[in-house]
Amino acid sequence: MSHLSSKEFTPANIAVLTVSDTRNESTDTSGGYLVEALKAAGHQLTDKKIVIDDPYKIRAVVSQWIADEKTEVIMITGGTGFTARDTTPEAVSVLFDKQVEGFGELFRAVSYQEIGSSTIQSRALAGFANNTVIFCMPGSTGACKTAWTKIIVEQINAQHKPCNFMPHLGAK
């Protein structure tokens, strides 16, 4: 585990992807929340998209962002459940160079306090690909708030101690 932190805040360049067969820009409350939250925290939005729950469409967008030198963080909301159309983990995990097992584990532990045993139906996960950290979380706005406020906001803050993801991002 890296024990690197900085005294200075460094804004991250973040892309947001909503995976949904039904949402559009006016009904995407989860993606909208993530955009507002990252901006309020001082980070930069590099792109925002909505794609249907199709593994190849998801993978195409995420691959483009991974290859983009300016994108350091990708937040994906939706497609992490158990319906036949929920394919985000399968679409994204094959792109990982390294998986961040602790994200899914911690998300479910924190979420248990809010929604009880229903949290076992979340396949939230995270990983690194080409020096980009990718967080996949459920599609509900509540789940996005939990992931952002309890985990992600600290891990993409260079000032968070004893360690955070910022030293591992960029330089592609």
Disulfide bonds with the S-S distance in Angstrom:
none
